[in-house]
């Protein structure tokens, strides 16, 4: 097949881009031709989705949308495999030209803010079907910010995406949680495909993890926004320390608008926290490997939570809230520990951290369980499931 990948970013900025970077050589190894159409260019120092692959790539920002589309059309793709574009006009143009499959890495077309959560009177995860009533609930339930202009832009974007859903031959998701979300939006069962994502760019260790007592080192990895739960983790740290009767340290890898405030809070509370900032993939993997636990304190329903699978490749268990797609790969007491998510609290997170670290024998079982559990999430298995979906769309043109 000749497969055109369509994505907002060329740079490796998140999980979707990391997935595409691993998918390109996997498809090429099966004999398929791949090209990339992207919106935003990458800076000179940033790694890119296509990397050293040498595949054809056209940028709407670099060439202009019309020329980028024309160059892609000359390449004659059989199918477009889309991953969430920022421009509705560009997405509409792709859907008009080629049969297309969408991988919904997030709440594409199902939520005006893309977070599927309310913040008032307490944090609660939303199960509504997307529609005009979402605007009416935005302020009373504190679904997002207070800027009405921004609210209008977000709603129009998600409304356009909701309309586009009917034009995709198939919609792929990583978790049963997301499968249920799109069923709630009225997507027919035969158009929905559950394709769990493998950890991209990380190889599972060949040998089982070594047995050693936990040293009390925690890691948090991700963009530092209010949805990632950094505040709750800082609040949970001393609570967990008291439960365990020993000190805990935390390394935070990631940048974002919350970093300075979190750094200030950690200093004021005299917590043992190191903020590493943005790090390259190799340094990121070292931080995870040096930790006893990865903590994923997200206070929104993560569609999948890929970083936990990356940690499991090194036998590092995860502690997280029991929300979104995370409980599908994180088995409490087997590969990590879950905290109650209704609502997510620092006390509940601290209790989950303490459960994971209190008993060295239990901790050893979690390490082994995380490493064993991630074995089923491979790129080969993912591609085996993906190719029939893409081929079916191509045959239906």
KEDREN-199488 format. One record per residue (C-alpha): residue in one letter; y, x, z negated; residue number from 1. Coordinates in nm, 3 decimals. Layout:
% KEDREN-199488
code:A; v:Y; u:X; w:Z; pos:NUM
...
//
This chain:
% KEDREN-199488
code:X; v:0.000; u:0.000; w:0.000; pos:1
code:X; v:0.363; u:0.094; w:0.045; pos:2
code:X; v:0.518; u:0.007; w:-0.293; pos:3
code:X; v:0.893; u:-0.001; w:-0.353; pos:4
code:X; v:0.977; u:0.045; w:-0.722; pos:5
code:X; v:1.308; u:-0.118; w:-0.817; pos:6
code:X; v:1.477; u:-0.026; w:-1.144; pos:7
code:X; v:1.825; u:-0.020; w:-1.292; pos:8
code:X; v:1.816; u:0.350; w:-1.390; pos:9
code:X; v:1.702; u:0.663; w:-1.216; pos:10
code:X; v:1.737; u:0.867; w:-1.537; pos:11
code:X; v:1.466; u:0.861; w:-1.801; pos:12
code:X; v:1.656; u:0.653; w:-2.055; pos:13
code:X; v:1.388; u:0.427; w:-2.204; pos:14
code:X; v:1.035; u:0.299; w:-2.204; pos:15
code:X; v:1.052; u:0.132; w:-1.862; pos:16
code:X; v:1.165; u:0.455; w:-1.698; pos:17
code:X; v:0.903; u:0.663; w:-1.881; pos:18
code:X; v:0.640; u:0.417; w:-1.759; pos:19
code:X; v:0.757; u:0.446; w:-1.399; pos:20
code:X; v:0.762; u:0.823; w:-1.425; pos:21
code:X; v:0.394; u:0.818; w:-1.522; pos:22
code:X; v:0.304; u:0.542; w:-1.276; pos:23
code:X; v:0.431; u:0.720; w:-0.963; pos:24
code:X; v:0.173; u:1.004; w:-0.967; pos:25
code:X; v:-0.100; u:0.761; w:-1.076; pos:26
code:X; v:-0.037; u:0.542; w:-0.771; pos:27
code:X; v:-0.011; u:0.845; w:-0.542; pos:28
code:X; v:-0.347; u:0.968; w:-0.672; pos:29
code:X; v:-0.499; u:0.638; w:-0.554; pos:30
code:X; v:-0.361; u:0.694; w:-0.203; pos:31
code:X; v:-0.060; u:0.459; w:-0.223; pos:32
code:X; v:0.288; u:0.537; w:-0.086; pos:33
code:X; v:0.570; u:0.492; w:-0.335; pos:34
code:X; v:0.951; u:0.486; w:-0.306; pos:35
code:X; v:1.229; u:0.416; w:-0.555; pos:36
code:X; v:1.536; u:0.192; w:-0.529; pos:37
code:X; v:1.768; u:0.226; w:-0.826; pos:38
code:X; v:2.114; u:0.113; w:-0.930; pos:39
code:X; v:2.255; u:0.381; w:-1.160; pos:40
code:X; v:2.239; u:0.748; w:-1.073; pos:41
code:X; v:2.130; u:1.019; w:-1.317; pos:42
code:X; v:2.355; u:1.297; w:-1.441; pos:43
code:X; v:2.276; u:1.654; w:-1.336; pos:44
code:X; v:2.113; u:1.738; w:-1.671; pos:45
code:X; v:1.900; u:1.426; w:-1.703; pos:46
code:X; v:1.533; u:1.402; w:-1.613; pos:47
code:X; v:1.463; u:1.130; w:-1.357; pos:48
code:X; v:1.197; u:0.871; w:-1.292; pos:49
code:X; v:1.092; u:1.038; w:-0.966; pos:50
code:X; v:1.121; u:1.391; w:-1.109; pos:51
code:X; v:0.949; u:1.648; w:-0.889; pos:52
code:X; v:0.740; u:1.393; w:-0.698; pos:53
code:X; v:0.948; u:1.410; w:-0.381; pos:54
code:X; v:0.919; u:1.037; w:-0.315; pos:55
code:X; v:1.196; u:0.866; w:-0.114; pos:56
code:X; v:1.470; u:0.739; w:-0.345; pos:57
code:X; v:1.786; u:0.542; w:-0.271; pos:58
code:X; v:2.063; u:0.457; w:-0.515; pos:59
code:X; v:2.290; u:0.154; w:-0.490; pos:60
code:X; v:2.554; u:0.348; w:-0.682; pos:61
code:X; v:2.519; u:0.657; w:-0.463; pos:62
code:X; v:2.495; u:0.494; w:-0.120; pos:63
code:X; v:2.629; u:0.145; w:-0.181; pos:64
code:X; v:2.396; u:-0.156; w:-0.212; pos:65
code:X; v:2.380; u:-0.245; w:0.157; pos:66
code:X; v:2.301; u:0.105; w:0.278; pos:67
code:X; v:2.045; u:0.158; w:-0.002; pos:68
code:X; v:1.872; u:-0.165; w:0.098; pos:69
code:X; v:1.883; u:-0.070; w:0.465; pos:70
code:X; v:1.725; u:0.270; w:0.394; pos:71
code:X; v:1.455; u:0.104; w:0.186; pos:72
code:X; v:1.390; u:-0.148; w:0.465; pos:73
code:X; v:1.344; u:0.134; w:0.716; pos:74
code:X; v:1.072; u:0.273; w:0.489; pos:75
code:X; v:0.894; u:-0.066; w:0.539; pos:76
code:X; v:0.759; u:-0.148; w:0.194; pos:77
code:X; v:0.481; u:-0.403; w:0.165; pos:78
code:X; v:0.573; u:-0.503; w:-0.190; pos:79
code:X; v:0.863; u:-0.459; w:-0.435; pos:80
code:X; v:0.764; u:-0.390; w:-0.795; pos:81
code:X; v:1.073; u:-0.473; w:-1.006; pos:82
code:X; v:1.158; u:-0.371; w:-1.363; pos:83
code:X; v:1.479; u:-0.547; w:-1.452; pos:84
code:X; v:1.790; u:-0.488; w:-1.242; pos:85
code:X; v:2.143; u:-0.516; w:-1.377; pos:86
code:X; v:2.290; u:-0.664; w:-1.058; pos:87
code:X; v:2.183; u:-1.020; w:-0.971; pos:88
code:X; v:2.313; u:-0.968; w:-0.617; pos:89
code:X; v:2.090; u:-0.667; w:-0.561; pos:90
code:X; v:1.791; u:-0.841; w:-0.715; pos:91
code:X; v:1.846; u:-1.148; w:-0.497; pos:92
code:X; v:1.863; u:-0.924; w:-0.190; pos:93
code:X; v:1.531; u:-0.761; w:-0.280; pos:94
code:X; v:1.365; u:-1.099; w:-0.338; pos:95
code:X; v:1.493; u:-1.222; w:-0.001; pos:96
code:X; v:1.352; u:-0.920; w:0.184; pos:97
code:X; v:1.012; u:-0.847; w:0.030; pos:98
code:X; v:0.739; u:-1.014; w:-0.174; pos:99
code:X; v:0.796; u:-0.902; w:-0.530; pos:100
code:X; v:0.625; u:-0.863; w:-0.866; pos:101
code:X; v:0.823; u:-0.840; w:-1.192; pos:102
code:X; v:0.719; u:-0.643; w:-1.497; pos:103
code:X; v:0.909; u:-0.803; w:-1.786; pos:104
code:X; v:0.964; u:-0.513; w:-2.025; pos:105
code:X; v:1.201; u:-0.730; w:-2.228; pos:106
code:X; v:1.313; u:-1.093; w:-2.257; pos:107
code:X; v:1.422; u:-1.115; w:-1.894; pos:108
code:X; v:1.555; u:-1.465; w:-1.821; pos:109
code:X; v:1.435; u:-1.609; w:-2.153; pos:110
code:X; v:1.722; u:-1.538; w:-2.396; pos:111
code:X; v:2.099; u:-1.522; w:-2.354; pos:112
code:X; v:2.126; u:-1.205; w:-2.568; pos:113
code:X; v:1.784; u:-1.062; w:-2.480; pos:114
code:X; v:1.695; u:-1.026; w:-2.849; pos:115
code:X; v:1.513; u:-1.355; w:-2.931; pos:116
code:X; v:1.644; u:-1.363; w:-3.285; pos:117
code:X; v:1.896; u:-1.535; w:-3.509; pos:118
code:X; v:2.088; u:-1.343; w:-3.777; pos:119
code:X; v:2.217; u:-1.637; w:-3.986; pos:120
code:X; v:2.153; u:-1.771; w:-4.246; pos:121
code:X; v:1.881; u:-1.503; w:-4.241; pos:122
code:X; v:1.705; u:-1.302; w:-3.972; pos:123
code:X; v:1.463; u:-1.532; w:-3.789; pos:124
code:X; v:1.288; u:-1.487; w:-3.456; pos:125
code:X; v:1.365; u:-1.746; w:-3.189; pos:126
code:X; v:1.101; u:-1.948; w:-3.004; pos:127
code:X; v:1.337; u:-2.173; w:-2.806; pos:128
code:X; v:1.315; u:-2.219; w:-2.434; pos:129
code:X; v:1.621; u:-2.065; w:-2.269; pos:130
code:X; v:1.890; u:-2.311; w:-2.160; pos:131
code:X; v:2.246; u:-2.438; w:-2.219; pos:132
code:X; v:2.169; u:-2.521; w:-2.583; pos:133
code:X; v:2.147; u:-2.146; w:-2.648; pos:134
code:X; v:2.525; u:-2.125; w:-2.602; pos:135
code:X; v:2.577; u:-2.397; w:-2.863; pos:136
code:X; v:2.361; u:-2.211; w:-3.114; pos:137
code:X; v:2.508; u:-1.868; w:-3.046; pos:138
code:X; v:2.782; u:-1.876; w:-3.310; pos:139
code:X; v:2.619; u:-2.098; w:-3.578; pos:140
code:X; v:2.303; u:-1.884; w:-3.576; pos:141
code:X; v:2.479; u:-1.551; w:-3.504; pos:142
code:X; v:2.262; u:-1.473; w:-3.204; pos:143
code:X; v:2.496; u:-1.197; w:-3.092; pos:144
code:X; v:2.858; u:-1.082; w:-3.101; pos:145
code:X; v:3.171; u:-1.293; w:-3.138; pos:146
code:X; v:3.337; u:-1.215; w:-2.802; pos:147
code:X; v:3.331; u:-1.538; w:-2.597; pos:148
code:X; v:3.388; u:-1.350; w:-2.270; pos:149
code:X; v:3.083; u:-1.136; w:-2.336; pos:150
code:X; v:2.882; u:-1.445; w:-2.429; pos:151
code:X; v:2.973; u:-1.603; w:-2.096; pos:152
code:X; v:2.872; u:-1.294; w:-1.898; pos:153
code:X; v:2.541; u:-1.262; w:-2.083; pos:154
code:X; v:2.455; u:-1.626; w:-2.033; pos:155
code:X; v:2.535; u:-1.618; w:-1.661; pos:156
code:X; v:2.322; u:-1.305; w:-1.615; pos:157
code:X; v:2.022; u:-1.450; w:-1.797; pos:158
code:X; v:2.063; u:-1.784; w:-1.619; pos:159
code:X; v:2.048; u:-1.601; w:-1.284; pos:160
code:X; v:1.739; u:-1.415; w:-1.399; pos:161
code:X; v:1.577; u:-1.739; w:-1.512; pos:162
code:X; v:1.629; u:-1.878; w:-1.161; pos:163
code:X; v:1.485; u:-1.562; w:-1.004; pos:164
code:X; v:1.158; u:-1.607; w:-1.194; pos:165
code:X; v:1.049; u:-1.872; w:-0.943; pos:166
code:X; v:1.087; u:-1.623; w:-0.657; pos:167
code:X; v:0.849; u:-1.362; w:-0.798; pos:168
code:X; v:0.493; u:-1.384; w:-0.676; pos:169
code:X; v:0.372; u:-1.265; w:-1.018; pos:170
code:X; v:0.514; u:-1.172; w:-1.358; pos:171
code:X; v:0.345; u:-0.900; w:-1.563; pos:172
code:X; v:0.383; u:-0.850; w:-1.937; pos:173
code:X; v:0.244; u:-0.599; w:-2.186; pos:174
code:X; v:0.154; u:-0.826; w:-2.476; pos:175
code:X; v:0.009; u:-1.167; w:-2.558; pos:176
code:X; v:0.336; u:-1.231; w:-2.739; pos:177
code:X; v:0.529; u:-1.193; w:-2.411; pos:178
code:X; v:0.264; u:-1.390; w:-2.223; pos:179
code:X; v:0.325; u:-1.679; w:-2.463; pos:180
code:X; v:0.702; u:-1.639; w:-2.422; pos:181
code:X; v:0.684; u:-1.685; w:-2.045; pos:182
code:X; v:0.441; u:-1.974; w:-2.076; pos:183
code:X; v:0.704; u:-2.135; w:-2.302; pos:184
code:X; v:0.956; u:-2.088; w:-2.022; pos:185
code:X; v:0.733; u:-2.286; w:-1.787; pos:186
code:X; v:0.574; u:-2.002; w:-1.586; pos:187
code:X; v:0.236; u:-2.113; w:-1.448; pos:188
code:X; v:-0.066; u:-1.939; w:-1.594; pos:189
code:X; v:-0.187; u:-1.814; w:-1.256; pos:190
code:X; v:0.141; u:-1.627; w:-1.203; pos:191
code:X; v:0.128; u:-1.448; w:-1.540; pos:192
code:X; v:-0.066; u:-1.125; w:-1.588; pos:193
code:X; v:-0.129; u:-0.943; w:-1.914; pos:194
code:X; v:-0.116; u:-0.566; w:-1.847; pos:195
code:X; v:-0.088; u:-0.367; w:-2.172; pos:196
code:X; v:0.119; u:-0.054; w:-2.123; pos:197
code:X; v:-0.028; u:0.289; w:-2.191; pos:198
code:X; v:0.176; u:0.555; w:-2.371; pos:199
code:X; v:0.345; u:0.738; w:-2.080; pos:200
code:X; v:0.387; u:1.112; w:-2.073; pos:201
code:X; v:0.174; u:1.166; w:-2.385; pos:202
code:X; v:-0.187; u:1.276; w:-2.376; pos:203
code:X; v:-0.419; u:1.155; w:-2.650; pos:204
code:X; v:-0.553; u:1.448; w:-2.849; pos:205
code:X; v:-0.905; u:1.542; w:-2.744; pos:206
code:X; v:-1.019; u:1.591; w:-3.103; pos:207
code:X; v:-0.990; u:1.346; w:-3.393; pos:208
code:X; v:-0.694; u:1.406; w:-3.626; pos:209
code:X; v:-0.741; u:1.658; w:-3.904; pos:210
code:X; v:-0.786; u:1.533; w:-4.259; pos:211
code:X; v:-0.504; u:1.629; w:-4.496; pos:212
code:X; v:-0.316; u:1.454; w:-4.775; pos:213
code:X; v:0.020; u:1.304; w:-4.673; pos:214
code:X; v:0.324; u:1.516; w:-4.755; pos:215
code:X; v:0.570; u:1.226; w:-4.755; pos:216
code:X; v:0.731; u:1.293; w:-4.417; pos:217
code:X; v:0.845; u:0.988; w:-4.217; pos:218
code:X; v:0.986; u:0.965; w:-3.866; pos:219
code:X; v:1.192; u:0.700; w:-3.687; pos:220
code:X; v:1.235; u:0.732; w:-3.310; pos:221
code:X; v:1.457; u:0.518; w:-3.089; pos:222
code:X; v:1.807; u:0.412; w:-2.997; pos:223
code:X; v:2.014; u:0.353; w:-3.311; pos:224
code:X; v:2.135; u:-0.005; w:-3.282; pos:225
code:X; v:2.148; u:-0.283; w:-3.539; pos:226
code:X; v:1.825; u:-0.426; w:-3.392; pos:227
code:X; v:1.625; u:-0.114; w:-3.478; pos:228
code:X; v:1.645; u:-0.171; w:-3.854; pos:229
code:X; v:1.781; u:0.165; w:-3.964; pos:230
code:X; v:1.964; u:0.003; w:-4.257; pos:231
code:X; v:1.644; u:-0.153; w:-4.388; pos:232
code:X; v:1.459; u:0.177; w:-4.359; pos:233
code:X; v:1.727; u:0.364; w:-4.557; pos:234
code:X; v:1.712; u:0.091; w:-4.822; pos:235
code:X; v:1.332; u:0.105; w:-4.826; pos:236
code:X; v:1.310; u:0.483; w:-4.863; pos:237
code:X; v:1.393; u:0.508; w:-5.238; pos:238
code:X; v:1.193; u:0.191; w:-5.311; pos:239
code:X; v:0.885; u:0.343; w:-5.149; pos:240
code:X; v:0.945; u:0.673; w:-5.331; pos:241
code:X; v:0.946; u:0.494; w:-5.665; pos:242
code:X; v:0.626; u:0.308; w:-5.578; pos:243
code:X; v:0.457; u:0.636; w:-5.486; pos:244
code:X; v:0.609; u:0.842; w:-5.765; pos:245
code:X; v:0.715; u:1.118; w:-5.529; pos:246
code:X; v:0.992; u:1.204; w:-5.286; pos:247
code:X; v:0.993; u:1.100; w:-4.922; pos:248
code:X; v:1.184; u:1.258; w:-4.636; pos:249
code:X; v:1.285; u:1.100; w:-4.305; pos:250
code:X; v:1.368; u:1.246; w:-3.963; pos:251
code:X; v:1.554; u:1.016; w:-3.723; pos:252
code:X; v:1.539; u:1.101; w:-3.353; pos:253
code:X; v:1.779; u:0.904; w:-3.136; pos:254
code:X; v:2.140; u:0.826; w:-3.062; pos:255
code:X; v:2.333; u:0.502; w:-3.065; pos:256
code:X; v:2.631; u:0.315; w:-3.206; pos:257
code:X; v:2.482; u:0.297; w:-3.556; pos:258
code:X; v:2.425; u:0.669; w:-3.603; pos:259
code:X; v:2.747; u:0.763; w:-3.781; pos:260
code:X; v:2.731; u:0.471; w:-4.020; pos:261
code:X; v:2.366; u:0.544; w:-4.103; pos:262
code:X; v:2.445; u:0.913; w:-4.158; pos:263
code:X; v:2.728; u:0.820; w:-4.396; pos:264
code:X; v:2.505; u:0.581; w:-4.588; pos:265
code:X; v:2.228; u:0.841; w:-4.620; pos:266
code:X; v:2.479; u:1.096; w:-4.757; pos:267
code:X; v:2.629; u:0.847; w:-5.003; pos:268
code:X; v:2.285; u:0.755; w:-5.137; pos:269
code:X; v:2.173; u:1.121; w:-5.139; pos:270
code:X; v:1.866; u:1.044; w:-4.930; pos:271
code:X; v:1.657; u:1.319; w:-4.772; pos:272
code:X; v:1.728; u:1.218; w:-4.411; pos:273
code:X; v:1.779; u:1.441; w:-4.108; pos:274
code:X; v:1.941; u:1.294; w:-3.798; pos:275
code:X; v:1.818; u:1.495; w:-3.499; pos:276
code:X; v:2.016; u:1.301; w:-3.238; pos:277
code:X; v:1.888; u:1.269; w:-2.883; pos:278
code:X; v:1.599; u:1.507; w:-2.822; pos:279
code:X; v:1.393; u:1.585; w:-2.515; pos:280
code:X; v:1.036; u:1.450; w:-2.490; pos:281
code:X; v:0.879; u:1.773; w:-2.617; pos:282
code:X; v:1.098; u:1.784; w:-2.928; pos:283
code:X; v:1.043; u:1.413; w:-2.980; pos:284
code:X; v:0.667; u:1.463; w:-2.977; pos:285
code:X; v:0.697; u:1.751; w:-3.226; pos:286
code:X; v:0.895; u:1.531; w:-3.466; pos:287
code:X; v:0.628; u:1.263; w:-3.445; pos:288
code:X; v:0.343; u:1.512; w:-3.492; pos:289
code:X; v:0.506; u:1.667; w:-3.799; pos:290
code:X; v:0.538; u:1.326; w:-3.965; pos:291
code:X; v:0.281; u:1.149; w:-4.181; pos:292
code:X; v:0.402; u:0.811; w:-4.060; pos:293
code:X; v:0.607; u:0.669; w:-3.779; pos:294
code:X; v:0.824; u:0.385; w:-3.911; pos:295
code:X; v:0.922; u:0.120; w:-3.658; pos:296
code:X; v:1.156; u:-0.105; w:-3.862; pos:297
code:X; v:1.283; u:-0.321; w:-3.573; pos:298
code:X; v:1.440; u:-0.648; w:-3.683; pos:299
code:X; v:1.384; u:-0.818; w:-3.350; pos:300
code:X; v:1.047; u:-0.906; w:-3.193; pos:301
code:X; v:0.965; u:-0.588; w:-2.999; pos:302
code:X; v:0.790; u:-0.693; w:-2.675; pos:303
code:X; v:0.535; u:-0.411; w:-2.717; pos:304
code:X; v:0.656; u:-0.116; w:-2.928; pos:305
code:X; v:0.535; u:0.167; w:-2.707; pos:306
code:X; v:0.646; u:0.448; w:-2.940; pos:307
code:X; v:0.376; u:0.347; w:-3.187; pos:308
code:X; v:0.107; u:0.411; w:-2.924; pos:309
code:X; v:0.265; u:0.747; w:-2.848; pos:310
code:X; v:0.239; u:0.840; w:-3.216; pos:311
code:X; v:-0.122; u:0.719; w:-3.228; pos:312
code:X; v:-0.214; u:0.973; w:-2.957; pos:313
code:X; v:-0.158; u:1.241; w:-3.223; pos:314
code:X; v:-0.328; u:1.040; w:-3.498; pos:315
code:X; v:0.002; u:0.940; w:-3.660; pos:316
code:X; v:-0.016; u:0.582; w:-3.794; pos:317
code:X; v:0.276; u:0.339; w:-3.775; pos:318
code:X; v:0.441; u:0.110; w:-4.029; pos:319
code:X; v:0.632; u:-0.184; w:-3.881; pos:320
code:X; v:0.722; u:-0.548; w:-3.928; pos:321
code:X; v:0.462; u:-0.798; w:-3.810; pos:322
code:X; v:0.660; u:-0.936; w:-3.517; pos:323
code:X; v:0.654; u:-0.946; w:-3.138; pos:324
code:X; v:0.381; u:-0.750; w:-2.964; pos:325
code:X; v:0.336; u:-0.487; w:-3.237; pos:326
code:X; v:0.050; u:-0.661; w:-3.425; pos:327
code:X; v:-0.158; u:-0.653; w:-3.107; pos:328
code:X; v:-0.208; u:-0.276; w:-3.134; pos:329
code:X; v:-0.120; u:-0.209; w:-3.498; pos:330
code:X; v:-0.409; u:-0.331; w:-3.712; pos:331
code:X; v:-0.307; u:-0.335; w:-4.081; pos:332
code:X; v:-0.535; u:-0.121; w:-4.292; pos:333
code:X; v:-0.692; u:0.028; w:-3.978; pos:334
code:X; v:-0.425; u:0.200; w:-3.766; pos:335
code:X; v:-0.116; u:0.151; w:-3.982; pos:336
code:X; v:0.042; u:-0.107; w:-4.209; pos:337
code:X; v:0.246; u:-0.420; w:-4.137; pos:338
code:X; v:0.529; u:-0.564; w:-4.344; pos:339
code:X; v:0.611; u:-0.938; w:-4.350; pos:340
code:X; v:0.864; u:-1.031; w:-4.082; pos:341
code:X; v:0.976; u:-1.376; w:-4.197; pos:342
code:X; v:1.224; u:-1.242; w:-4.288; pos:343
code:X; v:1.203; u:-0.862; w:-4.256; pos:344
code:X; v:1.308; u:-0.701; w:-4.587; pos:345
code:X; v:1.345; u:-0.350; w:-4.726; pos:346
code:X; v:1.113; u:-0.440; w:-5.013; pos:347
code:X; v:0.839; u:-0.550; w:-4.775; pos:348
code:X; v:0.884; u:-0.235; w:-4.563; pos:349
code:X; v:0.871; u:-0.014; w:-4.873; pos:350
code:X; v:0.547; u:-0.178; w:-4.985; pos:351
code:X; v:0.389; u:-0.116; w:-4.643; pos:352
code:X; v:0.495; u:0.252; w:-4.649; pos:353
code:X; v:0.352; u:0.292; w:-4.998; pos:354
code:X; v:0.021; u:0.128; w:-4.897; pos:355
code:X; v:-0.016; u:0.374; w:-4.613; pos:356
code:X; v:0.051; u:0.685; w:-4.824; pos:357
code:X; v:-0.071; u:0.604; w:-5.175; pos:358
code:X; v:-0.438; u:0.691; w:-5.129; pos:359
code:X; v:-0.534; u:1.005; w:-4.930; pos:360
code:X; v:-0.867; u:0.854; w:-4.827; pos:361
code:X; v:-0.698; u:0.538; w:-4.696; pos:362
code:X; v:-0.438; u:0.750; w:-4.518; pos:363
code:X; v:-0.715; u:0.952; w:-4.349; pos:364
code:X; v:-0.871; u:0.626; w:-4.227; pos:365
code:X; v:-0.536; u:0.517; w:-4.084; pos:366
code:X; v:-0.502; u:0.846; w:-3.894; pos:367
code:X; v:-0.848; u:0.813; w:-3.747; pos:368
code:X; v:-0.797; u:0.444; w:-3.670; pos:369
code:X; v:-0.468; u:0.504; w:-3.489; pos:370
code:X; v:-0.623; u:0.778; w:-3.274; pos:371
code:X; v:-0.933; u:0.570; w:-3.198; pos:372
code:X; v:-0.735; u:0.253; w:-3.127; pos:373
code:X; v:-0.509; u:0.406; w:-2.862; pos:374
code:X; v:-0.807; u:0.521; w:-2.654; pos:375
code:X; v:-0.825; u:0.189; w:-2.468; pos:376
code:X; v:-0.463; u:0.212; w:-2.345; pos:377
code:X; v:-0.488; u:0.444; w:-2.044; pos:378
code:X; v:-0.296; u:0.465; w:-1.719; pos:379
code:X; v:-0.619; u:0.441; w:-1.521; pos:380
code:X; v:-0.705; u:0.107; w:-1.682; pos:381
code:X; v:-0.349; u:-0.014; w:-1.635; pos:382
code:X; v:-0.348; u:0.077; w:-1.264; pos:383
code:X; v:-0.690; u:-0.086; w:-1.219; pos:384
code:X; v:-0.538; u:-0.414; w:-1.342; pos:385
code:X; v:-0.202; u:-0.372; w:-1.164; pos:386
code:X; v:-0.320; u:-0.301; w:-0.810; pos:387
code:X; v:-0.485; u:-0.641; w:-0.751; pos:388
code:X; v:-0.162; u:-0.811; w:-0.864; pos:389
code:X; v:0.047; u:-0.606; w:-0.621; pos:390
code:X; v:-0.203; u:-0.654; w:-0.339; pos:391
code:X; v:-0.209; u:-1.028; w:-0.397; pos:392
code:X; v:0.168; u:-1.043; w:-0.363; pos:393
code:X; v:0.160; u:-0.833; w:-0.047; pos:394
code:X; v:-0.101; u:-1.058; w:0.113; pos:395
code:X; v:0.107; u:-1.366; w:0.033; pos:396
code:X; v:0.417; u:-1.252; w:0.226; pos:397
//
